[in-house]
Amino acid sequence: MKKLLLSLVLIFATAIAALYFSPAALLAGIRLVDREMAGLTAQQKEVADLSIHYYEGGPADGQTILMLHGFGANKDNWPRFAKYFTERYHVIAVDLPGFGDSSKPNASYDVGTQVERLAAFTKALGIDKFHIIGNSMGGQISALYAARHPEQILSVALLDNAGVTAPKPSELFERLQRGEPNPLVVSKPEDFDKLLNFVFVDPPRLTEGVKQYLANLAVRSSGHNGKIFQQLIERYIPLEPELPKIQAPTLLLWGDQDRVLDVSSIDVMKPLLKKPTVVIMKDCGHAPMLERPQETAEHYQAFLDSVQNQPAGQ
C-alpha cells in the first residue's frame, strides 16, 4: 500500500511537471516514476578507472538478473520490464561504459572489451552467479559473456541480439550496404521520429516537448555513437563460433517485425546452442521489453521457471 501511494504521488507530481516545467523535468519525473514502481534505485560503482552507473532493486539474497541495453540506449530501457521481477530477483540494469551516465573514455567499445569490463563490474559487486539478459548489442555482449565466463551464468536471454549473420538480411543491413545513413544514429532532430518508427512497430507515446528534448540529446550524442558503431563493425566478433560454448539454458526472443536485426537470425543460433528456447513475438519490433514490457516479462518469467525446474546437470 505504501508503494502504491508513493507511486500515485509521483504520477501526480509528474502530471504537474508536464503542465508547468521543462521537458527535461518531465522526462526526469517519468523516469523516477518508472524506477519507483519497479523498486529500483540509482547506484554507481568505480571499476578499473570507470564510473559505472546502474539501477538496482529486489532482495539482496535473490538470484541476480543482469540487464544489458542495446546500442545508443541506456539503463532506462529496463524499469517497465524489471518491475515484474524485483519482488523475487535481485535486479541490476547497467549503463554500459560509453552510454547513459557511465564513463565515456576515448577507448575501445567492441563487445569483447565490454565483456571484460562487465566481468570486472560483477566481481566488484561480489556477484558470483547470475542470469543475464540483453537486447541488440547488449544481447551480443550477453552471449559472449556466457561463452567466455560460463561458470558465472545461470541462464541467458537474448532479445533481438546482434552478432550473427542472418539468412535474410535486415533492412538496417541493406541500407548500410547501399551506403545510406545509419538510421540508428540521429544526426538531426527530425530523424528522431524516423528512429522510433524504425525500431518499434508501435512507438512509445511521447509529448512533443519530450520527443524534441530526446531528439536533441540524440543529436548531441551522434558523433560519439557513430564512432562506437564503427568500432562494432571494424572489431566485429561473430557469435557463431561462441554459441556452442554456452552451457546455460538460453532464451532467443525476437520481434517478428524487427527491421534492425532480422528474426531469421534464430535459424542460425538455435542449432548452435545446447539448451535453446525460442519465442517470437508477433507484430513487435526490435526492443520487445520496451514495446510490450508485460508480455515480454511473461515470456521471460516462463523461461526462468523452466530453468529452475530443470534437474541438476541437465
QUIURRA-V491841 format. One record per residue. RES is the residue in three letters. PSI is psi in degrees with one decimal (999 if undefined). OMEGA is omega as a letter, one per 20 degrees, with the letter a starting at -180 (* if undefined). Layout:
BEGIN
res = <RES/RES>
psi = <PSI/PSI>
omega = <OMEGA/OMEGA>
END
This chain:
BEGIN
res = <MET/LYS/LYS/LEU/LEU/LEU/SER/LEU/VAL/LEU/ILE/PHE/ALA/THR/ALA/ILE/ALA/ALA/LEU/TYR/PHE/SER/PRO/ALA/ALA/LEU/LEU/ALA/GLY/ILE/ARG/LEU/VAL/ASP/ARG/GLU/MET/ALA/GLY/LEU/THR/ALA/GLN/GLN/LYS/GLU/VAL/ALA/ASP/LEU/SER/ILE/HIS/TYR/TYR/GLU/GLY/GLY/PRO/ALA/ASP/GLY/GLN/THR/ILE/LEU/MET/LEU/HIS/GLY/PHE/GLY/ALA/ASN/LYS/ASP/ASN/TRP/PRO/ARG/PHE/ALA/LYS/TYR/PHE/THR/GLU/ARG/TYR/HIS/VAL/ILE/ALA/VAL/ASP/LEU/PRO/GLY/PHE/GLY/ASP/SER/SER/LYS/PRO/ASN/ALA/SER/TYR/ASP/VAL/GLY/THR/GLN/VAL/GLU/ARG/LEU/ALA/ALA/PHE/THR/LYS/ALA/LEU/GLY/ILE/ASP/LYS/PHE/HIS/ILE/ILE/GLY/ASN/SER/MET/GLY/GLY/GLN/ILE/SER/ALA/LEU/TYR/ALA/ALA/ARG/HIS/PRO/GLU/GLN/ILE/LEU/SER/VAL/ALA/LEU/LEU/ASP/ASN/ALA/GLY/VAL/THR/ALA/PRO/LYS/PRO/SER/GLU/LEU/PHE/GLU/ARG/LEU/GLN/ARG/GLY/GLU/PRO/ASN/PRO/LEU/VAL/VAL/SER/LYS/PRO/GLU/ASP/PHE/ASP/LYS/LEU/LEU/ASN/PHE/VAL/PHE/VAL/ASP/PRO/PRO/ARG/LEU/THR/GLU/GLY/VAL/LYS/GLN/TYR/LEU/ALA/ASN/LEU/ALA/VAL/ARG/SER/SER/GLY/HIS/ASN/GLY/LYS/ILE/PHE/GLN/GLN/LEU/ILE/GLU/ARG/TYR/ILE/PRO/LEU/GLU/PRO/GLU/LEU/PRO/LYS/ILE/GLN/ALA/PRO/THR/LEU/LEU/LEU/TRP/GLY/ASP/GLN/ASP/ARG/VAL/LEU/ASP/VAL/SER/SER/ILE/ASP/VAL/MET/LYS/PRO/LEU/LEU/LYS/LYS/PRO/THR/VAL/VAL/ILE/MET/LYS/ASP/CYS/GLY/HIS/ALA/PRO/MET/LEU/GLU/ARG/PRO/GLN/GLU/THR/ALA/GLU/HIS/TYR/GLN/ALA/PHE/LEU/ASP/SER/VAL/GLN/ASN/GLN/PRO/ALA/GLY/GLN>
psi = <-41.5/-41.8/-40.0/-45.2/-42.5/-42.8/-40.9/-39.9/-43.0/-39.5/-42.3/-43.6/-37.1/-38.9/-40.1/-41.5/-36.9/-31.9/-34.1/-13.6/-178.1/161.7/-34.0/-42.7/-38.9/-45.2/-42.0/-38.2/-42.1/-44.1/-35.2/-44.6/-46.3/-43.8/-45.8/-41.8/-25.9/-8.5/34.2/147.6/151.5/132.7/166.0/143.7/132.9/121.9/116.1/52.4/14.7/141.5/110.5/122.0/144.6/161.3/144.9/141.1/173.0/171.6/133.7/-26.0/3.9/162.5/140.7/138.3/120.2/122.5/128.1/124.0/173.5/-173.8/133.9/2.4/-163.8/-174.6/-18.6/-2.9/-15.5/-25.8/-40.8/-22.2/-43.3/-25.3/-20.3/-2.1/-14.0/-12.2/-29.6/-30.9/154.3/110.5/134.0/121.1/114.2/145.4/110.5/145.2/135.1/-9.3/159.6/-135.1/-4.4/165.1/147.1/65.4/161.9/84.0/-175.4/141.4/23.3/159.5/-31.1/-43.6/-40.8/-35.2/-44.9/-31.8/-40.9/-37.0/-40.1/-37.0/-48.3/-34.7/-41.8/-32.1/-6.5/29.6/112.2/-39.8/144.4/161.0/143.7/135.5/134.9/150.9/134.8/-121.4/-39.1/-29.1/-40.3/-43.0/-41.5/-46.1/-42.9/-37.7/-46.1/-32.0/-36.5/-20.1/57.5/-25.5/-17.5/-16.8/122.5/-37.9/162.4/135.0/122.2/112.3/104.8/51.8/151.3/172.9/-2.0/154.1/108.6/143.8/-35.8/113.3/140.8/165.2/-38.7/-48.6/-44.3/-39.6/-45.4/-38.1/-32.6/-0.7/16.8/159.8/147.1/116.3/-12.2/-10.0/114.0/106.9/-18.0/150.9/-36.5/-13.0/-12.6/-40.7/-40.0/-38.3/-47.7/-43.6/-24.0/-37.1/-34.5/147.7/-42.0/89.6/153.4/146.7/118.9/143.6/156.0/-36.9/-46.2/-40.9/-42.5/-38.9/-46.1/-37.0/-42.8/-38.7/-43.1/-39.1/-42.3/-27.0/-0.6/-39.8/-47.6/-46.8/-36.7/-40.2/-41.3/-43.8/-40.5/-39.0/-41.4/-32.2/-48.9/-30.8/37.7/133.1/107.2/144.0/-17.8/-43.7/-16.3/-32.9/-38.8/-15.5/-13.2/123.5/-25.2/155.2/140.3/126.5/127.6/109.1/129.1/146.4/130.4/-13.4/23.7/120.4/-12.6/-49.4/120.3/143.9/-21.7/-9.6/-31.6/-35.9/-26.4/-43.6/-42.8/-46.2/-17.5/-11.2/145.5/-37.9/69.2/147.4/135.5/132.9/126.7/120.1/124.7/140.2/42.8/149.1/-142.8/-18.9/76.8/-35.5/-18.8/-42.2/-41.2/74.3/-41.2/-46.6/-41.7/-41.1/-38.4/-42.3/-42.1/-40.6/-39.5/-39.6/-46.8/-39.5/-38.9/-34.4/-43.5/-30.9/-5.9/134.8/148.8/137.2/-0.7/999>
omega = <r/r/r/r/r/a/r/r/a/r/r/r/r/r/r/r/r/a/a/a/a/r/r/r/r/r/r/r/r/a/r/r/a/r/a/r/r/a/a/r/a/a/r/a/r/a/r/r/r/r/a/r/a/r/a/r/a/a/a/a/r/r/a/r/r/a/a/a/a/a/r/a/a/a/r/r/a/a/a/r/a/a/r/a/a/r/a/a/r/a/r/r/a/r/r/r/a/a/r/a/a/a/r/a/r/a/a/r/r/a/r/r/r/r/a/r/r/r/r/r/a/r/r/r/r/a/a/a/a/r/r/r/a/r/r/r/r/r/r/r/r/a/a/r/a/r/a/r/a/a/a/a/r/r/r/r/a/a/r/a/r/r/r/r/a/r/r/a/r/r/r/a/a/r/a/r/r/r/r/r/r/a/r/r/a/a/r/a/a/r/a/r/r/r/a/a/r/a/a/r/r/a/r/r/a/r/a/r/r/r/r/r/r/r/r/r/a/r/r/a/a/r/r/a/r/r/r/r/r/r/a/r/a/a/a/r/a/a/a/r/a/a/r/r/a/a/a/r/a/r/r/a/a/r/a/r/a/r/a/r/a/a/r/r/r/a/r/a/a/a/a/a/a/a/a/r/a/r/r/a/a/r/a/a/a/a/a/a/r/a/r/a/a/a/r/r/r/r/a/r/r/r/r/r/r/r/a/a/r/r/r/r/r/*>
END
